[in-house]
Amino acid sequence: MHAAEARDPQIRRLALIVIVIYNIWSFVGYNTVVFLAGLGSISPELYEAASIDGAGRWQQFRHITLPMLSPTTYFLSLIAIIGTFKAFTHVWVLRSGAALGTTDTASIVIFNEFNRNTRYGYASALALVLMGFVLVLTLINNRIAEEKVFYG
């Protein structure tokens, strides 16, 4: 067994981890800016009234900050779920032959069927199935958000 063949399972295991770390690194700035905008929209009078009523820092965070940030958290979670299923560019650039397809996402499979295999109908059907799956997840997320998100 050659050294390259011995490293192959390690490369396959690490390929997805590298892509996850890269995506976290590339989107943490966007999420931070959106959360900071959400924090900036919380009225300081709410914290002042809570501290006058005797609420500590943890109680202020739990009863003021989290509920007031729930629309922002909902938006970012929805964008993250949709972004996960449409991930293409980062994965396409970071994947290699040694990963043996372990990092392929649905959008890469659709692209390969359309571009390389020229199976246009099959790729279109896969894209519609992906759209339906994302739509169902979005509806489930909206149903959960009806109860949890506070639009005060």
Secondary structure by P-SEA (a helix, b strand, c coil): ccccccaaaaaaaaaaaaaaaaaaaacaaaaaaaaaaaaaaccaaaaaaaaaacccaaaaaaccccccaaaaaaaaaaaaaaaaaaccaaaaaacccccccccccaaaaaaaacccccaaaaaaaaaaaaaaaaaaaaaaaaaaaccccccc
